[in-house]
Amino acid sequence: MHNYQLLTASGLHFNDAHEALVHIGETLVQAGICRESYPAALRAREAAYPTGIALDGHCIAIPHCDASHALRPALYLIRPRQPVPFAQADDDIQIGAELIIALVVTHPQEQLNLLRTLFGQLQQPDVIDSLLTVPDAGLATCLRQRLFAPAT
């Protein structure tokens, strides 16, 4: 999992999940990480299977879609200026995502492994706190250290 390209952004403003997903799709296609089919597939996947997750004291979203739209594996972490409304994965309510972590994998099994790793680490409140508070220049390093560290 350490071969993932890491992209980060802070302070972006999105009125809703759709705007965030459009930005993610355009950014990852322009970066050469995803195929032209990725933005539409990402939005369709989110509409059918929402990815907003309420954790202990924080809310996140982990948008992703089928590996066939990826050219190479990546994670794109966005710390929006304010929480972005995403539909919650296991409910019909909207939550305010403080972190958006877009997953791009090239093999379906990688997606399951990465999701397990993310959930294991993100259930530790100090991991999310560190990702929310680290200075912008250290965000990619913090993401790599905190999310790919062994779970305690």
Secondary structure, DSSP 8 states (H G I E B T S, - for coil): -TT-EEEEEES---SSHHHHHHHHHHHHHHTTSB-TTHHHHHHHHHHHS--EEEETTEEEE-----GGGBSS-EEEEEE-SS-EEEEBTTSSSEEEESEEEEEE-SSHHHHHHHHHHHHHHHTSHHHHHHHHHS-GGGHHHHHHHHHSS---
